[in-house]
Amino acid sequence: MEPHLHVVMGFGLPQGTEWLVIALVCLLLFGRRLPEVMRGLGGSVKEFKKGMEDGPAKTTETAPLPRVDGAVSRDANPTPPSDHPKAS
């Protein structure tokens, strides 16, 4: 029979009074900023849910930019300008 992990490690999850102590310490540390922190957390959750409802962002096809003499192309297969002769 294998021992439970929390017994082997010597600790487990916090229980009733331990949660109260943790809450009291958090209240003492973040008491003045707590409303601001909760407001920010609520706004983040709201934005996340809105993003999940909207789905992935729709991309639109853009028109290609005009070619500029002396510009370097980052395309995998660049096309040479039509007004310049090909280099041999």
Kinemage of the C-alpha trace (Angstrom):
@kinemage 1
@onewidth
@group {chain A} dominant
@subgroup {mainchain}
@vectorlist {calphas} color= white
{ca met a 1} P 0.000 0.000 0.000
{ca glu a 2} L 1.477 3.339 -1.106
{ca pro a 3} L 1.374 6.325 1.264
{ca his a 4} L -0.475 9.447 0.145
{ca leu a 5} L 1.646 12.216 -1.335
{ca his a 6} L 0.613 14.861 1.229
{ca val a 7} L 1.671 12.554 4.072
{ca val a 8} L 5.057 11.916 2.445
{ca met a 9} L 5.640 15.597 1.760
{ca gly a 10} L 4.582 16.574 5.270
{ca phe a 11} L 1.894 19.046 4.244
{ca gly a 12} L -1.394 19.184 2.360
{ca leu a 13} L -3.805 21.781 1.076
{ca pro a 14} L -4.851 24.546 3.503
{ca gln a 15} L -7.919 23.770 5.609
{ca gly a 16} L -10.576 26.078 7.163
{ca thr a 17} L -8.629 28.170 9.685
{ca glu a 18} L -5.536 28.253 7.466
{ca trp a 19} L -7.599 29.902 4.715
{ca leu a 20} L -8.756 32.512 7.226
{ca val a 21} L -5.147 33.310 8.165
{ca ile a 22} L -4.173 33.549 4.483
{ca ala a 23} L -7.139 35.874 3.812
{ca leu a 24} L -6.229 38.065 6.802
{ca val a 25} L -2.600 38.397 5.648
{ca cys a 26} L -3.739 39.291 2.117
{ca leu a 27} L -6.160 41.866 3.506
{ca leu a 28} L -3.399 43.446 5.587
{ca leu a 29} L -0.971 43.541 2.664
{ca phe a 30} L -3.367 44.650 -0.083
{ca gly a 31} L -6.182 46.293 1.918
{ca arg a 32} L -6.044 49.747 0.366
{ca arg a 33} L -5.422 48.487 -3.165
{ca leu a 34} L -7.852 45.546 -2.967
{ca pro a 35} L -10.800 47.312 -4.702
{ca glu a 36} L -8.486 48.453 -7.504
{ca val a 37} L -6.993 44.969 -7.891
{ca met a 38} L -10.435 43.329 -7.972
{ca arg a 39} L -11.680 45.903 -10.516
{ca gly a 40} L -8.701 45.146 -12.748
{ca leu a 41} L -9.238 41.406 -12.374
{ca gly a 42} L -12.924 41.774 -13.268
{ca gly a 43} L -12.060 43.838 -16.341
{ca ser a 44} L -9.537 41.229 -17.445
{ca val a 45} L -12.087 38.429 -17.102
{ca lys a 46} L -14.646 40.487 -19.044
{ca glu a 47} L -12.160 41.140 -21.885
{ca phe a 48} L -11.197 37.456 -21.976
{ca lys a 49} L -14.833 36.359 -22.263
{ca lys a 50} L -15.455 38.960 -24.968
{ca gly a 51} L -12.459 37.666 -26.909
{ca met a 52} L -13.680 34.089 -26.590
{ca glu a 53} L -17.124 35.053 -27.949
{ca asp a 54} L -15.675 37.019 -30.889
{ca gly a 55} L -13.501 34.121 -32.002
{ca pro a 56} L -10.244 34.489 -33.884
{ca ala a 57} L -9.492 37.853 -35.402
{ca lys a 58} L -10.468 38.125 -39.046
{ca thr a 59} L -7.603 39.133 -41.291
{ca thr a 60} L -8.222 41.195 -44.377
{ca glu a 61} L -6.244 40.942 -47.565
{ca thr a 62} L -4.269 44.125 -48.206
{ca ala a 63} L -3.153 45.483 -51.548
{ca pro a 64} L 0.562 45.026 -52.284
{ca leu a 65} L 2.744 48.075 -51.751
{ca pro a 66} L 4.316 49.725 -54.806
{ca arg a 67} L 7.910 48.742 -55.574
{ca val a 68} L 10.638 51.244 -54.766
{ca asp a 69} L 14.007 51.370 -56.585
{ca gly a 70} L 16.788 50.140 -54.316
{ca ala a 71} L 14.383 48.492 -51.850
{ca val a 72} L 15.181 45.017 -50.571
{ca ser a 73} L 12.397 42.444 -50.737
{ca arg a 74} L 11.848 39.984 -47.904
{ca asp a 75} L 9.637 37.752 -50.044
{ca ala a 76} L 10.652 34.122 -50.531
{ca asn a 77} L 10.284 34.452 -54.321
{ca pro a 78} L 10.747 38.120 -55.179
{ca thr a 79} L 9.746 39.226 -58.649
{ca pro a 80} L 12.101 41.600 -60.437
{ca pro a 81} L 10.712 45.010 -61.405
{ca ser a 82} L 9.324 45.030 -64.918
{ca asp a 83} L 11.161 48.202 -65.972
{ca his a 84} L 14.660 46.817 -65.175
{ca pro a 85} L 16.469 44.203 -67.292
{ca lys a 86} L 17.310 40.919 -65.571
{ca ala a 87} L 20.885 40.512 -64.352
{ca ser a 88} L 22.764 37.811 -66.256
